[in-house]
């Protein structure tokens, strides 16, 4: 018996051995090498949380006075956080085991996490992410790819993949992520949930591992618009307000020509929503690519001609090129020493991007930042104080799992062309899973106005709530059913992404 116990102990951590307890009179334990069964068991375990969580824990809300004056705004809500935020006593893994191995547990708490705990929310764990926040598909070589609850054969989108999946699978009420070149917007779109990207610097990034500080923005996911708003009111430190001035919806017609969801469907559904609100003017239309080309002159230095880019979006392709260059330059500045010293194990796609960022010599970096300045000015001139730009979040369906090798660079180019608008302008937007579009809000110049932009953006949630029963909260499934019926009624098919 002692030999059996020793054998059990010796193989307790061996993933290739599955111990089957079949206790007889003699107390015999049968051990079998069952690799196939182990794989089956691993799949079952992963499906229990859709592979969303990296580690589980409970961070309860901070203690409150014996008789608090009012119910805390996030009381009773649970949330998860991307593995990029510092939690006191835990190692921030940045989506990579070599990063986790070479760093110590944090001795502080990210400010955004502190704010949520102070307002009554409970954190239940950290979620999987793309390595070093450098991917857009949500796939992770080391920790596995979170399963997209909407369509399990599709990628969940990244880099905030686990956070999006945790919300879509209804494990938490909301989840934190970050958005650099689309890391909130893509997962929200692919997983069919709401995603909010505030204006740049509207939420403190203290306690966040930077990927590219000029582009990094803390955002969050939710299924219910009221939850999305409640979190926003806490993190943006604003009070609930109602629209008081007239608003203009500006549709980027040329971008909807690229999208799988037609402009006509989008205009119809949004128009039906705002007709119940006062102060909304009739929708306006624009060729947005041409507008950018005419109003962001520094893009001429990055002009590219590509037969793969349809309907003349070469200006946005140039903008996305600037975005990727800026991300790579700042990533190199932040992490070059660690990459060269540690030589981390990375997935093929991430390795390619990281090495390209580290090995590139960047010249005339100032023009990268100049494009961002011009882009902000161009959007402010277009939208002023009352405009809302409506564009697709993403123009192609989510890629299938393990299929990126089969995708040409056109998928990445088309995605980044649309995603670069918000990243390079620093604006906030809400991703509606209705028809895969988000609403971009103007970015103001002054500090006080900068923080009023997210407030304005949060008010767009009223539109969404009106689409779902005139402001009444409906269940997640009922909302999807309502939207599908609405689209089919108009002669179209509801999209699944």
C-alpha positions in Angstrom: 0.0 0.0 0.0 2.9 2.4 0.8 4.2 1.8 -2.7 0.8 2.7 -4.1 0.6 5.9 -2.0 4.1 6.9 -3.1 3.2 6.3 -6.7 0.2 8.5 -6.3 2.2 11.2 -4.8 4.9 11.0 -7.5 2.3 11.3 -10.2 -0.1 13.7 -8.6 1.1 16.6 -10.7 1.7 14.6 -13.9 -0.8 15.7 -16.5 -0.4 12.5 -18.4 -1.7 10.3 -15.6 -5.3 10.2 -14.6 -5.9 8.5 -11.2 -9.1 6.5 -11.1 -10.2 5.6 -7.6 -11.7 2.1 -7.6 -11.6 1.2 -3.9 -12.0 -2.5 -3.3 -11.8 -4.5 0.0 -8.0 -4.4 -0.3 -8.1 -0.7 -1.0 -6.5 -0.9 -4.5 -6.2 2.3 -6.5 -5.9 1.7 -10.2 -3.7 4.1 -12.2 -4.0 4.4 -16.0 -2.3 6.5 -18.6 -5.3 7.9 -20.3 -4.2 10.8 -22.5 -7.4 10.7 -24.5 -9.5 10.9 -21.4 -7.3 13.6 -19.9 -8.0 15.7 -23.0 -11.7 15.1 -22.8 -11.6 16.1 -19.1 -9.7 19.2 -19.9 -12.3 20.2 -22.5 -15.1 19.7 -19.9 -13.3 21.8 -17.3 -12.6 24.5 -19.9 -16.3 24.7 -20.9 -17.3 25.2 -17.3 -16.0 28.8 -17.5 -15.5 28.9 -21.3 -11.8 29.2 -20.6 -12.3 32.8 -19.6 -10.6 32.8 -16.3 -6.9 32.7 -15.6 -7.3 32.6 -11.8 -10.2 32.9 -9.4 -10.4 34.8 -6.2 -12.8 37.0 -4.2 -12.1 40.6 -3.6 -15.1 41.8 -1.6 -16.3 45.4 -1.5 -14.5 47.6 1.0 -16.2 47.9 4.4 -18.8 50.6 4.7 -20.0 52.6 7.7 -22.7 50.9 9.9 -25.4 53.0 8.5 -24.4 54.1 4.9 -26.5 57.0 3.7 -27.6 55.2 0.5 -27.1 52.0 -1.5 -23.8 51.9 -3.2 -24.1 52.3 -7.0 -22.5 48.9 -7.8 -23.8 46.9 -4.8 -24.5 43.3 -5.7 -22.6 43.4 -9.0 -19.7 41.0 -9.8 -16.9 41.6 -12.2 -13.7 40.2 -13.6 -10.5 41.9 -14.7 -8.0 41.4 -17.5 -4.6 40.0 -16.5 -3.1 43.5 -17.0 -4.3 45.2 -13.9 -2.4 45.1 -10.6 -4.0 43.3 -7.7 -2.2 43.5 -4.4 -0.6 40.2 -3.5 -1.0 38.8 -7.0 1.4 38.7 -10.0 0.1 40.6 -13.0 0.8 38.2 -15.8 0.3 40.3 -18.9 -1.0 37.2 -20.7 2.4 35.4 -20.7 3.9 32.8 -18.3 7.4 34.2 -18.8 6.3 37.6 -17.8 4.6 36.1 -14.7 7.7 34.1 -13.9 10.0 37.2 -14.0 7.8 39.5 -11.9 6.9 39.8 -8.3 3.4 40.0 -6.8 2.1 43.6 -6.8 2.2 45.6 -3.6 -0.6 47.9 -4.8 -4.0 47.9 -6.3 -4.9 49.5 -9.6 -6.8 52.7 -9.0 -9.7 51.6 -11.3 -10.1 48.4 -9.2 -10.1 50.3 -6.0 -12.9 52.6 -7.3 -15.1 49.6 -8.2 -14.6 47.9 -4.8 -15.3 51.1 -3.0 -18.6 51.4 -4.8 -19.8 48.0 -3.8 -18.8 45.6 -6.7 -17.1 42.3 -6.0 -14.2 41.0 -8.1 -14.1 37.3 -8.8 -10.9 36.8 -10.8 -8.5 37.6 -13.6 -9.2 36.7 -17.2 -7.2 35.4 -20.1 -5.8 37.9 -22.7 -3.7 38.0 -25.8 0.0 37.9 -24.9 1.4 41.3 -23.9 -1.9 42.8 -25.2 -0.5 42.5 -28.7 -3.2 40.4 -30.5 -6.7 41.1 -31.9 -8.1 37.5 -32.2 -8.1 36.5 -28.5 -6.1 33.4 -29.0 -3.4 32.5 -26.4 -0.9 29.8 -27.0 -0.1 29.2 -23.3 -3.4 29.5 -21.5 -5.8 28.5 -24.2 -8.3 30.6 -26.1 -11.5 31.6 -24.3 -14.5 30.1 -26.1 -16.8 32.5 -27.8 -20.3 31.8 -26.2 -22.1 33.2 -29.2 -20.4 30.9 -31.9 -18.0 28.5 -30.3 -16.1 27.9 -33.6 -15.2 31.6 -33.8 -12.5 33.5 -32.1 -13.6 35.7 -29.2 -11.6 38.8 -30.3 -8.8 40.3 -28.4 -6.9 41.3 -26.6 -9.5 41.5 -23.8 -10.9 38.1 -24.8 -11.4 36.5 -21.4 -13.2 39.5 -20.0 -15.6 39.6 -22.9 -16.3 35.9 -22.7 -16.9 36.1 -18.9 -19.6 38.7 -19.5 -21.1 37.0 -22.6 -21.3 33.6 -20.8 -23.0 35.4 -17.8 -20.3 34.5 -15.2 -20.1 38.2 -14.2 -22.2 41.3 -14.5 -19.4 43.3 -16.1 -15.7 43.0 -16.7 -12.7 45.3 -17.2 -10.4 45.3 -20.2 -8.2 47.7 -22.1 -8.4 49.1 -25.6 -5.3 50.0 -27.5 -6.1 49.3 -31.2 -9.5 47.8 -30.6 -9.1 45.4 -27.7 -12.6 46.3 -26.2 -14.4 46.9 -29.4 -13.5 43.7 -31.2 -14.3 41.3 -28.4 -17.6 43.1 -27.7 -18.6 42.8 -31.3 -17.5 39.2 -31.7 -19.1 38.0 -28.5 -22.3 40.0 -29.0 -22.2 42.2 -25.9 -21.9 45.9 -25.0 -18.5 47.4 -24.9 -17.5 50.9 -23.8 -14.2 52.6 -24.6 -13.8 56.0 -22.8 -11.9 58.9 -24.1 -8.1 58.6 -23.7 -7.0 59.4 -20.1 -10.6 59.7 -18.9 -10.0 56.7 -16.5 -6.7 56.5 -14.6 -4.3 53.9 -15.9 -2.2 53.8 -12.7 -1.7 50.1 -11.8 -2.0 49.1 -15.5 0.9 47.5 -17.5 1.3 49.7 -20.5 1.3 48.4 -24.0 1.2 51.8 -25.8 0.4 54.7 -23.4 -0.7 57.1 -26.1 -3.4 54.6 -27.2 -4.1 52.6 -24.0 -7.6 53.1 -22.6 -9.4 51.3 -19.8 -12.8 50.1 -20.8 -15.5 47.6 -19.8 -18.1 45.1 -21.0 -21.6 44.4 -19.9 -24.7 42.6 -21.2 -27.2 45.1 -19.7 -27.0 48.8 -20.7 -28.0 49.9 -17.2 -24.9 48.1 -15.8 -22.7 49.6 -18.4 -24.0 53.1 -17.4 -23.7 52.4 -13.7 -20.0 51.4 -14.1 -19.5 54.5 -16.2 -21.0 56.8 -13.7 -18.5 55.5 -11.1 -15.3 55.4 -13.1 -16.0 58.6 -15.0 -17.3 60.4 -11.9 -20.4 61.7 -13.5 -24.0 61.9 -12.5 -26.9 60.6 -14.5 -28.0 63.2 -17.0 -30.5 63.5 -19.8 -29.9 65.0 -23.2 -30.6 68.7 -23.2 -29.4 69.9 -26.6 -30.1 68.7 -30.2 -27.9 65.8 -31.5 -26.8 64.9 -35.0 -26.2 61.4 -36.1 -23.6 61.3 -38.9 -23.4 58.0 -40.8 -20.1 57.1 -42.6 -21.6 55.7 -45.7 -18.4 54.5 -47.3 -17.5 52.4 -44.3 -20.9 50.7 -44.3 -20.3 49.7 -47.9 -17.4 47.6 -46.5 -19.6 46.1 -43.8 -21.7 43.0 -43.8 -24.5 45.0 -42.3 -25.9 47.4 -44.8 -26.2 51.1 -44.1 -30.0 50.9 -44.7 -30.5 48.5 -41.9 -28.4 50.6 -39.5 -30.1 53.9 -40.4 -33.5 52.3 -40.0 -32.9 50.8 -36.6 -31.1 53.8 -35.1 -33.7 56.1 -36.6 -36.5 54.1 -35.0 -34.8 54.5 -31.7 -34.2 58.2 -31.7 -37.6 59.1 -33.0 -38.8 58.4 -29.5 -36.3 60.9 -28.1 -36.5 64.7 -28.3 -33.8 66.8 -29.8 -32.4 64.5 -32.5 -32.0 65.9 -36.0 -32.5 63.8 -39.2 -29.5 61.6 -39.9 -26.6 63.0 -42.0 -24.3 61.1 -44.3 -20.6 61.5 -45.2 -17.8 59.9 -47.1 -15.6 59.6 -44.0 -12.4 58.4 -45.8 -12.4 61.4 -48.0 -13.0 63.7 -45.1 -10.0 62.2 -43.3 -7.8 62.5 -46.4 -8.7 66.2 -46.7 -8.4 67.2 -43.0 -5.4 65.1 -41.8 -2.6 66.4 -44.1 0.3 64.5 -42.3 -1.2 61.3 -43.6 0.2 62.0 -47.0 3.6 60.8 -45.8 2.0 57.4 -45.2 -0.1 57.1 -48.3 -0.5 53.6 -49.7 -2.2 52.2 -52.8 -3.7 48.8 -52.4 -6.0 46.9 -54.7 -7.3 45.0 -51.6 -8.7 48.1 -50.0 -12.1 48.7 -51.6 -14.1 52.0 -52.0 -11.1 54.2 -51.6 -10.3 53.8 -47.9 -6.6 54.3 -48.5 -6.7 57.3 -46.1 -7.8 55.1 -43.3 -5.3 52.4 -44.2 -2.6 55.1 -43.8 -4.1 56.1 -40.5 -4.0 52.5 -39.3 -0.4 52.3 -40.4 0.4 55.2 -38.2 -1.5 53.6 -35.3 0.4 50.3 -35.6 3.7 52.2 -35.8 2.9 54.3 -32.8 1.9 51.2 -30.8 5.1 49.4 -31.8 7.3 52.3 -31.0 5.9 52.8 -27.5 5.9 49.1 -26.8 9.6 49.0 -27.7 10.2 51.9 -25.4 8.4 50.2 -22.6 9.5 46.6 -22.9 12.5 46.2 -25.2 14.9 45.5 -22.3 12.7 42.7 -20.9 12.1 41.1 -24.3 15.8 41.0 -25.0 16.8 39.7 -21.6 14.1 37.1 -21.1 13.5 36.0 -24.7 9.9 35.0 -23.8 8.1 32.1 -25.4 5.4 33.7 -27.6 2.8 32.4 -30.0 3.8 32.7 -33.7 1.6 35.7 -34.5 2.5 37.6 -31.3 6.2 36.7 -31.7 6.2 38.2 -35.2 4.6 41.5 -34.0 6.8 41.8 -30.9 10.0 41.1 -32.8 9.0 43.6 -35.5 8.4 46.2 -32.9 11.7 45.6 -31.1 13.9 45.4 -34.2 12.4 48.4 -36.1 14.4 51.7 -36.1 11.8 54.5 -35.8 12.5 57.7 -37.7 10.6 60.9 -37.5 8.5 59.7 -34.6 7.1 63.2 -34.1 4.9 62.9 -37.2 3.1 59.9 -35.6 2.0 62.1 -32.8 1.2 64.9 -35.2 -1.3 62.7 -37.1 -3.1 62.0 -33.8 -3.3 65.7 -33.1 -4.7 66.4 -36.6 -7.1 63.5 -36.3 -8.6 64.9 -33.0 -9.0 68.3 -34.6 -10.6 66.9 -37.7 -13.2 64.9 -35.7 -13.9 67.9 -33.4 -14.5 70.1 -36.5 -16.9 67.5 -38.0 -18.9 66.7 -34.9 -18.5 69.9 -32.8 -20.6 69.6 -29.6 -23.6 67.8 -30.9 -22.4 65.2 -33.5 -22.4 61.4 -33.1 -20.5 59.4 -35.8 -22.0 56.0 -36.5 -19.6 53.5 -38.1 -19.1 49.7 -38.1 -17.0 48.2 -35.3 -15.6 45.7 -37.7 -16.4 45.0 -41.3 -15.8 41.3 -41.5 -17.1 38.3 -39.6 -15.0 36.9 -36.7 -12.3 34.5 -37.9 -12.6 30.8 -37.1 -10.4 29.4 -34.4 -6.9 28.4 -35.5 -7.6 29.8 -39.0 -5.5 33.0 -39.0 -3.0 31.4 -41.3 -5.7 31.1 -43.9 -6.6 34.8 -43.6 -4.8 37.3 -45.8 -3.4 40.5 -44.4 -6.6 42.0 -45.8 -8.6 41.0 -42.7 -6.1 42.7 -40.4 -5.9 45.8 -42.7 -9.7 46.2 -43.0 -10.1 45.8 -39.2 -7.4 48.2 -38.3 -8.6 50.8 -40.9 -11.9 51.1 -39.1 -10.5 50.7 -35.5 -7.8 53.3 -36.0 -10.4 56.1 -36.1 -11.1 56.0 -32.4 -7.6 54.9 -31.3 -5.9 57.8 -33.1 -8.4 60.4 -32.2 -8.6 59.4 -28.6 -12.4 59.5 -28.5 -14.9 57.4 -26.6 -17.4 55.0 -28.2 -20.0 52.5 -27.3 -20.1 49.1 -29.1 -23.7 48.0 -29.7 -24.0 44.3 -30.5 -27.2 45.2 -32.4 -25.6 45.3 -35.8 -22.0 45.4 -35.0 -21.6 49.2 -34.9 -20.3 51.6 -32.3 -21.0 55.2 -31.8 -18.0 57.6 -31.8 -18.2 60.8 -29.7 -16.4 64.0 -30.2 -13.2 64.6 -28.2 -13.0 68.0 -26.6 -9.8 70.0 -25.9 -10.2 71.2 -22.4 -9.8 68.8 -19.4 -13.3 69.5 -18.1 -14.8 69.0 -21.6 -12.7 65.8 -22.1 -14.5 64.2 -19.2 -17.8 65.4 -20.4 -17.4 63.5 -23.7 -17.7 60.1 -22.0 -20.8 61.4 -20.2 -22.2 62.4 -23.6 -21.3 59.0 -24.9 -23.0 57.2 -22.0 -26.2 59.0 -22.9 -26.2 57.1 -26.1 -27.2 54.1 -24.0 -30.7 55.6 -23.9 -30.9 54.8 -27.6 -30.1 51.2 -26.9 -32.6 50.9 -24.1 -35.3 52.3 -26.3 -34.6 49.6 -28.8 -35.4 47.1 -26.1 -38.9 48.0 -24.9 -38.8 51.8 -24.4 -36.3 51.7 -21.6 -37.5 48.6 -19.8 -34.8 46.2 -18.9 -35.2 42.9 -20.8 -33.3 39.7 -20.4 -30.2 39.1 -22.6 -32.0 36.5 -24.7 -35.1 38.5 -25.1 -33.0 41.5 -26.3 -31.4 39.3 -28.9 -34.8 37.9 -30.0 -36.3 41.5 -30.2 -33.4 42.7 -32.4 -33.5 39.6 -34.7 -37.3 40.1 -35.2 -36.8 43.7 -35.9 -34.2 43.2 -38.5 -36.0 40.2 -40.2 -39.2 42.3 -40.3 -37.4 44.8 -42.4 -36.4 42.2 -44.9 -32.9 41.6 -43.6 -31.2 38.9 -41.6 -29.9 39.5 -38.1 -26.2 39.1 -37.9 -24.7 36.7 -35.4 -21.6 38.7 -34.6 
